[in-house]
Amino acid sequence: MDDSPHNQHIMISYNWDHQKEVLRIKQALDERGYQIWFDLDKMAGDIYESMAEAVQGASVVLLCVTEAYKKSENGMREAKFAADQKKKIIPLKLEKGVQFDDWVGPITAGKLWFDFSDERNFRKMVNNLEKELAFAGVKKRNKDETSHEWKVTVLGTQESGAEPGQFNWPNGLAWHGDELLVCDTDNHRIQIFDKNNVVSFIQFDGQFQNPFRPVTVAVTPESHLVIADVGNRQIIICDMDRHIIQIITRNADKNVDNINYMAGFVYGIE
């Protein structure tokens, strides 16, 4: 058997209480072309044999650390067996405030970890995790095994709400590569959908005087976002990680006498 990284999968070790969050990570990595081993339906038969095979066949093991995971005997067995097998272990923090202590501490000590506890940073963390996987020599599936075709789908749940994929007054749209950005105005965010309908967000909680209310968005050739924020009567120019490059308002730019919007378009009156 060839044990080189390109013939192995990425194993995700997690607690079932956080399956929804872990599934988002799995789908994002799968969409990027990685082969993932993920226990979605609970292992049947001899679970220890199944676990051992999953670990032994992995090039990398992702430990999704939560308080429930630290209390899980199965999670502890998977992590310790991966360490005994000298597998590369990458810790993922899924809960705010969770510590890499107890039995998790010795296994994760000195290892680079990624913080998935804030959904607003989801896209950034996946990108950083992908860089670490590349550094570890983990290869993607062959091109003929990876589909780059968009599926015909309906975005959202068709119900008003603030959960991922739900909208409260959806507005302007923009493409960024294979991602679709949608202004979710009264949820004070921009939702970003990839080809598998996996969602991440752009939000600016508490950074402005009034709530962030985006109505339209455009993407520059440099991958900067130009956002019309009617909640603060301003135009925000930022990167995909929400780092603000410039804010244009009536007070900030003497050349802009007024900023308004109509039917999702932005215009300036000189």
TIVO-98433 format. One line per field, with one value per residue: x, y, z of N, C-alpha, C in turn; residue number from 1. Coordinates in steps of 0.05 Angstrom, whole numbers, plus 5000, padded with zeros to 4 digits. Example, Ala and Ser with C-alpha at 12.3 -4.5 7.8 and 13.67 -1.06 7.14 Angstrom:
<pts>
nxx <- c(5264; 5257)
nyy <- c(4886; 4955)
nzz <- c(5156; 5142)
caxx <- c(5246; 5273)
cayy <- c(4910; 4979)
cazz <- c(5156; 5143)
cxx <- c(5264; 5258)
cyy <- c(4934; 5001)
czz <- c(5156; 5157)
num <- c(1; 2)
</pts>
This chain:
<pts>
nxx <- c(5017; 5011; 5033; 5038; 5023; 4987; 4956; 4922; 4871; 4839; 4825; 4771; 4762; 4713; 4661; 4593; 4557; 4569; 4562; 4539; 4571; 4620; 4608; 4604; 4657; 4679; 4651; 4671; 4726; 4722; 4700; 4743; 4774; 4796; 4804; 4761; 4753; 4698; 4656; 4593; 4546; 4552; 4596; 4590; 4585; 4647; 4670; 4719; 4755; 4740; 4752; 4808; 4824; 4809; 4842; 4894; 4893; 4897; 4927; 4928; 4901; 4846; 4831; 4773; 4762; 4723; 4686; 4653; 4679; 4727; 4709; 4695; 4703; 4712; 4732; 4779; 4806; 4812; 4845; 4891; 4908; 4920; 4963; 4999; 5007; 5037; 5015; 5002; 4974; 4924; 4897; 4830; 4794; 4730; 4695; 4684; 4728; 4743; 4793; 4858; 4868; 4871; 4870; 4877; 4916; 4973; 4974; 4964; 5002; 5046; 5029; 5004; 4943; 4874; 4823; 4758; 4715; 4687; 4640; 4644; 4695; 4702; 4713; 4765; 4793; 4788; 4817; 4868; 4876; 4878; 4927; 4962; 4952; 4973; 5027; 5038; 5041; 4996; 4957; 4910; 4850; 4853; 4844; 4803; 4771; 4748; 4695; 4681; 4635; 4578; 4523; 4453; 4414; 4374; 4387; 4388; 4337; 4285; 4258; 4248; 4300; 4358; 4395; 4450; 4444; 4393; 4351; 4340; 4311; 4342; 4390; 4433; 4478; 4540; 4594; 4651; 4701; 4687; 4649; 4589; 4566; 4519; 4480; 4452; 4410; 4378; 4396; 4444; 4493; 4536; 4525; 4564; 4565; 4589; 4603; 4579; 4538; 4556; 4562; 4592; 4608; 4607; 4614; 4606; 4606; 4589; 4626; 4613; 4574; 4519; 4478; 4506; 4484; 4482; 4468; 4484; 4538; 4603; 4659; 4727; 4781; 4825; 4805; 4781; 4726; 4670; 4624; 4558; 4533; 4476; 4458; 4494; 4502; 4546; 4603; 4639; 4704; 4738; 4778; 4771; 4773; 4751; 4782; 4787; 4797; 4785; 4737; 4683; 4648; 4601; 4627; 4678; 4700; 4709; 4694; 4648; 4584; 4536; 4509; 4470; 4419; 4386; 4341; 4380; 4426; 4485; 4500; 4535; 4527; 4550)
nyy <- c(4976; 5044; 5096; 5150; 5221; 5238; 5195; 5188; 5205; 5262; 5261; 5277; 5289; 5292; 5316; 5294; 5333; 5378; 5373; 5402; 5448; 5424; 5397; 5440; 5454; 5407; 5405; 5451; 5439; 5394; 5416; 5443; 5404; 5363; 5297; 5271; 5239; 5227; 5218; 5213; 5185; 5156; 5106; 5038; 4969; 4942; 4992; 5009; 4984; 5008; 5061; 5057; 5042; 5088; 5127; 5105; 5107; 5160; 5222; 5269; 5289; 5324; 5355; 5373; 5415; 5421; 5433; 5389; 5352; 5345; 5316; 5269; 5200; 5170; 5209; 5221; 5172; 5169; 5214; 5203; 5155; 5173; 5206; 5167; 5139; 5174; 5212; 5273; 5324; 5372; 5421; 5447; 5500; 5503; 5527; 5588; 5608; 5556; 5514; 5486; 5440; 5390; 5323; 5338; 5376; 5356; 5331; 5370; 5408; 5459; 5458; 5487; 5520; 5530; 5579; 5569; 5588; 5635; 5651; 5691; 5692; 5648; 5637; 5658; 5626; 5575; 5584; 5593; 5544; 5511; 5528; 5508; 5453; 5446; 5458; 5415; 5376; 5352; 5328; 5346; 5316; 5282; 5320; 5301; 5278; 5318; 5361; 5421; 5445; 5487; 5472; 5472; 5510; 5534; 5590; 5600; 5590; 5600; 5622; 5675; 5699; 5694; 5655; 5618; 5623; 5641; 5699; 5769; 5814; 5809; 5837; 5873; 5838; 5804; 5774; 5737; 5707; 5640; 5649; 5674; 5736; 5764; 5817; 5821; 5856; 5873; 5837; 5856; 5843; 5812; 5756; 5700; 5654; 5591; 5541; 5496; 5515; 5530; 5574; 5636; 5698; 5770; 5819; 5878; 5886; 5932; 5970; 6018; 6079; 6070; 6011; 5965; 5965; 5936; 5949; 5943; 5914; 5911; 5882; 5894; 5890; 5878; 5846; 5875; 5898; 5939; 5971; 5993; 6023; 6036; 6044; 6075; 6114; 6112; 6092; 6034; 6010; 5951; 5892; 5820; 5799; 5835; 5878; 5945; 5990; 6040; 6091; 6124; 6182; 6236; 6272; 6254; 6259; 6312; 6318; 6290; 6304; 6283; 6220; 6168; 6120; 6082; 6034; 5994; 6015; 6054; 6123; 6185; 6254; 6312)
nzz <- c(5000; 4983; 5023; 5016; 5022; 4980; 4969; 5011; 5059; 5091; 5158; 5200; 5266; 5315; 5360; 5364; 5379; 5353; 5299; 5256; 5250; 5238; 5192; 5155; 5151; 5130; 5080; 5056; 5050; 5018; 4972; 4954; 4935; 4967; 4995; 5042; 5104; 5143; 5196; 5187; 5196; 5242; 5263; 5245; 5267; 5288; 5322; 5339; 5305; 5257; 5269; 5276; 5224; 5197; 5219; 5208; 5153; 5143; 5122; 5149; 5211; 5234; 5292; 5323; 5369; 5426; 5486; 5495; 5462; 5490; 5532; 5510; 5504; 5458; 5423; 5450; 5445; 5389; 5379; 5411; 5388; 5337; 5349; 5369; 5322; 5296; 5263; 5227; 5263; 5266; 5303; 5311; 5334; 5358; 5392; 5427; 5477; 5493; 5519; 5504; 5540; 5593; 5570; 5518; 5516; 5517; 5467; 5429; 5439; 5420; 5368; 5307; 5308; 5288; 5289; 5289; 5316; 5308; 5263; 5226; 5209; 5179; 5124; 5119; 5156; 5131; 5085; 5108; 5133; 5088; 5066; 5106; 5100; 5049; 5059; 5090; 5053; 5034; 4983; 4932; 4904; 4840; 4780; 4747; 4784; 4811; 4811; 4777; 4765; 4772; 4812; 4799; 4840; 4894; 4930; 5000; 5051; 5040; 5080; 5126; 5168; 5212; 5209; 5178; 5108; 5110; 5099; 5110; 5079; 5025; 4979; 4937; 4891; 4877; 4841; 4861; 4837; 4842; 4880; 4907; 4928; 4972; 4991; 5053; 5078; 5125; 5162; 5172; 5145; 5095; 5058; 5037; 4987; 4967; 4915; 4935; 4965; 5015; 5069; 5086; 5122; 5118; 5163; 5205; 5263; 5311; 5295; 5272; 5277; 5270; 5257; 5210; 5144; 5088; 5019; 4967; 4930; 4902; 4867; 4861; 4812; 4843; 4882; 4922; 4962; 4948; 4982; 4992; 5047; 5075; 5125; 5152; 5116; 5079; 5039; 5038; 5030; 5028; 5043; 5030; 5080; 5114; 5128; 5132; 5080; 5060; 5077; 5051; 5062; 5071; 5105; 5105; 5054; 5015; 4963; 4958; 4963; 4978; 4995; 4973; 4958; 4909; 4890; 4897; 4874; 4877; 4882; 4872; 4888; 4863)
caxx <- c(5000; 5026; 5024; 5045; 5000; 4968; 4938; 4909; 4850; 4840; 4805; 4760; 4753; 4696; 4638; 4568; 4541; 4577; 4563; 4532; 4595; 4641; 4599; 4611; 4686; 4682; 4642; 4690; 4750; 4714; 4696; 4770; 4787; 4809; 4789; 4755; 4739; 4681; 4636; 4568; 4524; 4563; 4609; 4575; 4602; 4668; 4676; 4748; 4768; 4734; 4768; 4836; 4828; 4807; 4867; 4917; 4892; 4897; 4952; 4925; 4877; 4836; 4817; 4754; 4763; 4701; 4684; 4641; 4700; 4746; 4696; 4688; 4723; 4719; 4749; 4805; 4819; 4821; 4867; 4915; 4917; 4932; 4989; 5015; 5014; 5054; 5000; 5002; 4949; 4918; 4874; 4811; 4779; 4703; 4680; 4698; 4736; 4752; 4822; 4871; 4879; 4865; 4885; 4881; 4940; 4998; 4972; 4964; 5023; 5065; 5018; 4989; 4914; 4857; 4800; 4732; 4693; 4673; 4632; 4651; 4723; 4702; 4727; 4793; 4804; 4790; 4840; 4893; 4878; 4887; 4956; 4975; 4951; 4993; 5053; 5042; 5044; 4970; 4950; 4882; 4842; 4859; 4825; 4780; 4754; 4737; 4677; 4681; 4610; 4559; 4497; 4430; 4403; 4361; 4401; 4371; 4318; 4259; 4246; 4262; 4314; 4386; 4413; 4464; 4427; 4367; 4354; 4321; 4314; 4365; 4392; 4452; 4494; 4565; 4610; 4680; 4710; 4665; 4633; 4568; 4562; 4491; 4474; 4430; 4410; 4368; 4412; 4469; 4515; 4537; 4530; 4580; 4558; 4606; 4589; 4564; 4519; 4567; 4559; 4607; 4596; 4622; 4599; 4621; 4591; 4597; 4648; 4603; 4554; 4494; 4481; 4515; 4461; 4491; 4447; 4496; 4567; 4618; 4685; 4746; 4800; 4843; 4789; 4770; 4697; 4659; 4598; 4541; 4522; 4457; 4454; 4513; 4505; 4575; 4614; 4662; 4722; 4752; 4785; 4752; 4776; 4738; 4801; 4777; 4818; 4776; 4708; 4675; 4623; 4599; 4646; 4706; 4709; 4697; 4683; 4623; 4565; 4515; 4509; 4443; 4416; 4360; 4338; 4404; 4449; 4498; 4508; 4544; 4518; 4571)
cayy <- c(5000; 5070; 5113; 5178; 5237; 5242; 5172; 5186; 5224; 5279; 5251; 5297; 5277; 5313; 5307; 5296; 5357; 5400; 5362; 5423; 5465; 5407; 5392; 5463; 5452; 5384; 5413; 5471; 5425; 5376; 5433; 5451; 5381; 5344; 5273; 5274; 5218; 5242; 5200; 5227; 5168; 5140; 5081; 5013; 4945; 4946; 5020; 5012; 4976; 5029; 5084; 5051; 5043; 5116; 5141; 5094; 5115; 5190; 5237; 5290; 5287; 5349; 5352; 5394; 5417; 5434; 5422; 5362; 5335; 5338; 5296; 5245; 5178; 5163; 5230; 5218; 5149; 5176; 5233; 5190; 5136; 5188; 5214; 5143; 5132; 5197; 5227; 5302; 5332; 5400; 5427; 5467; 5510; 5506; 5542; 5610; 5603; 5529; 5512; 5461; 5429; 5362; 5304; 5351; 5393; 5344; 5323; 5394; 5427; 5468; 5455; 5510; 5514; 5549; 5587; 5569; 5594; 5659; 5644; 5712; 5686; 5621; 5636; 5663; 5602; 5554; 5590; 5588; 5515; 5500; 5533; 5489; 5427; 5446; 5457; 5387; 5358; 5339; 5334; 5345; 5295; 5287; 5339; 5287; 5270; 5341; 5375; 5450; 5455; 5496; 5458; 5490; 5508; 5558; 5599; 5607; 5570; 5610; 5632; 5698; 5692; 5703; 5632; 5617; 5617; 5655; 5727; 5790; 5834; 5806; 5860; 5871; 5814; 5807; 5750; 5738; 5680; 5621; 5655; 5694; 5753; 5773; 5836; 5812; 5883; 5876; 5820; 5871; 5826; 5802; 5727; 5691; 5626; 5577; 5524; 5476; 5529; 5534; 5602; 5652; 5724; 5795; 5836; 5899; 5890; 5953; 5987; 6043; 6092; 6057; 5983; 5961; 5956; 5937; 5945; 5934; 5908; 5906; 5871; 5905; 5870; 5872; 5831; 5892; 5901; 5966; 5965; 6015; 6018; 6058; 6048; 6096; 6132; 6112; 6071; 6020; 5995; 5933; 5867; 5799; 5792; 5857; 5899; 5969; 6005; 6068; 6096; 6149; 6194; 6265; 6286; 6244; 6265; 6337; 6316; 6276; 6322; 6267; 6192; 6157; 6096; 6078; 6007; 5978; 6027; 6076; 6146; 6209; 6279; 6332)
cazz <- c(5000; 4982; 5045; 5011; 5028; 4959; 4967; 5036; 5064; 5115; 5177; 5218; 5291; 5327; 5376; 5349; 5387; 5335; 5272; 5237; 5245; 5226; 5164; 5139; 5145; 5112; 5053; 5045; 5041; 4996; 4949; 4946; 4922; 4985; 5002; 5070; 5119; 5161; 5206; 5186; 5205; 5264; 5253; 5251; 5271; 5307; 5319; 5344; 5280; 5238; 5277; 5271; 5195; 5189; 5228; 5194; 5125; 5141; 5121; 5169; 5228; 5244; 5318; 5327; 5399; 5441; 5513; 5492; 5451; 5511; 5550; 5494; 5505; 5431; 5413; 5462; 5433; 5362; 5380; 5421; 5369; 5315; 5359; 5370; 5295; 5287; 5242; 5231; 5277; 5264; 5321; 5303; 5357; 5349; 5412; 5440; 5505; 5498; 5523; 5496; 5565; 5598; 5552; 5492; 5518; 5507; 5439; 5412; 5448; 5400; 5341; 5297; 5309; 5273; 5305; 5274; 5335; 5298; 5236; 5207; 5200; 5168; 5098; 5124; 5169; 5112; 5068; 5123; 5136; 5063; 5064; 5123; 5087; 5027; 5072; 5100; 5030; 5028; 4955; 4926; 4885; 4812; 4768; 4736; 4806; 4824; 4794; 4780; 4754; 4791; 4813; 4798; 4867; 4905; 4954; 5022; 5061; 5033; 5105; 5137; 5192; 5214; 5207; 5152; 5085; 5113; 5092; 5119; 5057; 5008; 4962; 4915; 4887; 4863; 4839; 4867; 4828; 4843; 4903; 4903; 4951; 4972; 5013; 5070; 5090; 5153; 5181; 5176; 5136; 5068; 5058; 5015; 4980; 4948; 4896; 4950; 4982; 5041; 5074; 5105; 5125; 5122; 5182; 5218; 5288; 5330; 5285; 5262; 5295; 5266; 5247; 5182; 5128; 5060; 4999; 4942; 4933; 4878; 4872; 4843; 4802; 4865; 4902; 4943; 4961; 4950; 4994; 5000; 5074; 5079; 5154; 5161; 5093; 5072; 5022; 5051; 5013; 5046; 5031; 5036; 5109; 5129; 5135; 5118; 5065; 5059; 5080; 5038; 5072; 5065; 5121; 5100; 5027; 5008; 4936; 4959; 4976; 4989; 4987; 4976; 4942; 4897; 4877; 4899; 4862; 4892; 4865; 4886; 4877; 4868)
cxx <- c(5017; 5015; 5031; 5020; 4979; 4950; 4923; 4888; 4856; 4818; 4797; 4750; 4738; 4675; 4612; 4552; 4547; 4579; 4557; 4556; 4617; 4633; 4606; 4641; 4692; 4674; 4661; 4715; 4745; 4712; 4723; 4786; 4800; 4791; 4786; 4743; 4724; 4658; 4610; 4545; 4531; 4573; 4593; 4595; 4622; 4679; 4706; 4764; 4764; 4750; 4797; 4842; 4827; 4832; 4891; 4917; 4893; 4925; 4952; 4900; 4870; 4821; 4799; 4748; 4740; 4702; 4673; 4662; 4720; 4735; 4689; 4710; 4731; 4737; 4777; 4820; 4829; 4845; 4893; 4926; 4931; 4960; 5008; 5025; 5031; 5041; 5002; 4974; 4947; 4893; 4857; 4795; 4751; 4685; 4696; 4704; 4746; 4783; 4833; 4885; 4870; 4882; 4892; 4908; 4965; 4997; 4974; 4986; 5042; 5054; 5003; 4960; 4899; 4831; 4775; 4709; 4677; 4666; 4639; 4679; 4724; 4718; 4757; 4807; 4807; 4814; 4867; 4897; 4888; 4917; 4972; 4975; 4971; 5021; 5059; 5044; 5018; 4961; 4919; 4876; 4851; 4837; 4800; 4762; 4740; 4720; 4679; 4656; 4592; 4534; 4475; 4416; 4390; 4376; 4381; 4351; 4289; 4243; 4262; 4275; 4343; 4405; 4428; 4445; 4399; 4372; 4333; 4326; 4340; 4366; 4413; 4469; 4520; 4579; 4639; 4691; 4685; 4646; 4613; 4563; 4534; 4488; 4449; 4424; 4401; 4378; 4440; 4494; 4514; 4542; 4545; 4575; 4579; 4590; 4572; 4544; 4529; 4570; 4581; 4597; 4617; 4604; 4618; 4608; 4604; 4619; 4639; 4581; 4527; 4498; 4489; 4491; 4469; 4468; 4458; 4526; 4579; 4646; 4705; 4765; 4821; 4830; 4782; 4740; 4690; 4630; 4583; 4526; 4503; 4451; 4471; 4518; 4534; 4581; 4639; 4678; 4739; 4761; 4766; 4753; 4766; 4758; 4794; 4801; 4810; 4746; 4702; 4648; 4623; 4621; 4675; 4717; 4695; 4685; 4656; 4604; 4543; 4517; 4481; 4442; 4388; 4360; 4364; 4428; 4460; 4505; 4517; 4535; 4539; 4560)
cyy <- c(5025; 5088; 5142; 5195; 5239; 5218; 5168; 5209; 5242; 5268; 5274; 5282; 5298; 5300; 5312; 5321; 5380; 5391; 5383; 5439; 5449; 5401; 5415; 5462; 5430; 5392; 5432; 5458; 5407; 5392; 5441; 5427; 5361; 5320; 5272; 5248; 5232; 5223; 5215; 5211; 5150; 5113; 5057; 4990; 4951; 4974; 5025; 5005; 4997; 5054; 5080; 5053; 5072; 5131; 5131; 5103; 5145; 5201; 5259; 5284; 5314; 5343; 5377; 5397; 5433; 5422; 5394; 5343; 5326; 5317; 5270; 5224; 5170; 5183; 5227; 5194; 5155; 5193; 5219; 5169; 5150; 5197; 5190; 5135; 5153; 5210; 5257; 5309; 5363; 5406; 5450; 5475; 5517; 5522; 5564; 5602; 5575; 5529; 5486; 5450; 5400; 5344; 5317; 5366; 5380; 5337; 5347; 5414; 5434; 5467; 5481; 5502; 5536; 5553; 5589; 5576; 5619; 5654; 5666; 5708; 5660; 5619; 5640; 5639; 5579; 5559; 5585; 5559; 5502; 5504; 5513; 5461; 5424; 5444; 5429; 5367; 5343; 5347; 5332; 5322; 5302; 5304; 5325; 5277; 5293; 5357; 5405; 5462; 5464; 5479; 5479; 5488; 5535; 5566; 5607; 5586; 5577; 5618; 5655; 5689; 5701; 5680; 5633; 5608; 5629; 5685; 5744; 5814; 5830; 5828; 5855; 5846; 5821; 5780; 5756; 5710; 5662; 5626; 5677; 5709; 5765; 5792; 5827; 5836; 5884; 5854; 5832; 5855; 5822; 5772; 5719; 5661; 5615; 5558; 5502; 5489; 5532; 5564; 5613; 5680; 5746; 5813; 5856; 5905; 5912; 5972; 6015; 6054; 6078; 6028; 5983; 5950; 5958; 5933; 5937; 5931; 5903; 5896; 5882; 5884; 5862; 5855; 5848; 5895; 5931; 5963; 5991; 6008; 6041; 6063; 6071; 6116; 6135; 6089; 6060; 6006; 5978; 5909; 5845; 5790; 5815; 5878; 5924; 5984; 6035; 6069; 6123; 6158; 6223; 6280; 6279; 6253; 6290; 6336; 6302; 6292; 6306; 6238; 6181; 6132; 6095; 6051; 5992; 5990; 6050; 6098; 6168; 6234; 6300; 6360)
czz <- c(5000; 5003; 5040; 5014; 5006; 4956; 4993; 5039; 5088; 5134; 5195; 5243; 5307; 5345; 5362; 5356; 5368; 5306; 5251; 5229; 5230; 5197; 5146; 5131; 5125; 5083; 5040; 5034; 5018; 4970; 4937; 4935; 4940; 4990; 5032; 5081; 5142; 5170; 5208; 5199; 5228; 5254; 5263; 5255; 5293; 5304; 5323; 5319; 5259; 5244; 5270; 5241; 5185; 5196; 5211; 5164; 5121; 5137; 5142; 5185; 5239; 5270; 5322; 5357; 5409; 5469; 5512; 5481; 5472; 5531; 5536; 5495; 5477; 5418; 5424; 5450; 5405; 5362; 5390; 5402; 5345; 5324; 5360; 5342; 5281; 5262; 5248; 5242; 5275; 5282; 5309; 5328; 5348; 5368; 5423; 5469; 5511; 5500; 5514; 5522; 5568; 5580; 5525; 5492; 5507; 5478; 5420; 5419; 5425; 5371; 5333; 5296; 5295; 5287; 5287; 5293; 5327; 5269; 5216; 5195; 5185; 5142; 5102; 5137; 5149; 5093; 5082; 5128; 5111; 5058; 5082; 5112; 5064; 5037; 5082; 5078; 5023; 5000; 4952; 4907; 4857; 4800; 4758; 4758; 4819; 4804; 4799; 4768; 4777; 4790; 4812; 4826; 4873; 4930; 4975; 5029; 5054; 5058; 5115; 5164; 5191; 5214; 5180; 5130; 5087; 5108; 5106; 5101; 5041; 4986; 4940; 4915; 4873; 4862; 4847; 4861; 4827; 4867; 4896; 4929; 4949; 4996; 5028; 5089; 5119; 5172; 5185; 5168; 5106; 5071; 5033; 5011; 4961; 4931; 4910; 4969; 5011; 5045; 5093; 5105; 5125; 5139; 5195; 5245; 5305; 5320; 5276; 5281; 5294; 5256; 5217; 5166; 5098; 5041; 4972; 4946; 4906; 4885; 4851; 4832; 4823; 4887; 4926; 4940; 4964; 4958; 5001; 5026; 5079; 5108; 5164; 5138; 5085; 5052; 5035; 5030; 5031; 5030; 5040; 5065; 5126; 5138; 5118; 5105; 5064; 5064; 5068; 5050; 5065; 5080; 5114; 5073; 5018; 4980; 4936; 4976; 4989; 4979; 4993; 4960; 4931; 4883; 4876; 4886; 4879; 4873; 4883; 4872; 4883; 4868)
num <- c(1; 2; 3; 4; 5; 6; 7; 8; 9; 10; 11; 12; 13; 14; 15; 16; 17; 18; 19; 20; 21; 22; 23; 24; 25; 26; 27; 28; 29; 30; 31; 32; 33; 34; 35; 36; 37; 38; 39; 40; 41; 42; 43; 44; 45; 46; 47; 48; 49; 50; 51; 52; 53; 54; 55; 56; 57; 58; 59; 60; 61; 62; 63; 64; 65; 66; 67; 68; 69; 70; 71; 72; 73; 74; 75; 76; 77; 78; 79; 80; 81; 82; 83; 84; 85; 86; 87; 88; 89; 90; 91; 92; 93; 94; 95; 96; 97; 98; 99; 100; 101; 102; 103; 104; 105; 106; 107; 108; 109; 110; 111; 112; 113; 114; 115; 116; 117; 118; 119; 120; 121; 122; 123; 124; 125; 126; 127; 128; 129; 130; 131; 132; 133; 134; 135; 136; 137; 138; 139; 140; 141; 142; 143; 144; 145; 146; 147; 148; 149; 150; 151; 152; 153; 154; 155; 156; 157; 158; 159; 160; 161; 162; 163; 164; 165; 166; 167; 168; 169; 170; 171; 172; 173; 174; 175; 176; 177; 178; 179; 180; 181; 182; 183; 184; 185; 186; 187; 188; 189; 190; 191; 192; 193; 194; 195; 196; 197; 198; 199; 200; 201; 202; 203; 204; 205; 206; 207; 208; 209; 210; 211; 212; 213; 214; 215; 216; 217; 218; 219; 220; 221; 222; 223; 224; 225; 226; 227; 228; 229; 230; 231; 232; 233; 234; 235; 236; 237; 238; 239; 240; 241; 242; 243; 244; 245; 246; 247; 248; 249; 250; 251; 252; 253; 254; 255; 256; 257; 258; 259; 260; 261; 262; 263; 264; 265; 266; 267; 268; 269; 270)
</pts>
